[in-house]
Amino acid sequence: ASGVLLQLDTAAFEDALGLAATQSAGLMAAQYEAMSKRMHHGFAARNGLYAAHLAASGYTGIQRVFERD
């Protein structure tokens, strides 16, 4: 939807989809011909800080997240 609203051309739309996918989970394909691999460490740091701020303000997360099936 964002790509349509920004009137991205085909190549830019494909870039946007690739960047969105790598942000959602990180992709091994990012190691080939893309700049996005460099972002993964930053996303992890940003999301850790964001999670800490959310928890500090009372936002709850998944309890026993590492022990769940």
Secondary structure, 3 states (H helix, E strand, C coil): CHHHHCCCCHHHHHHHHHHHHHHHHCCHHHHCCCCHHHHHHHHHHHHHHHHHHHHHCCCCCCCCCCCCC
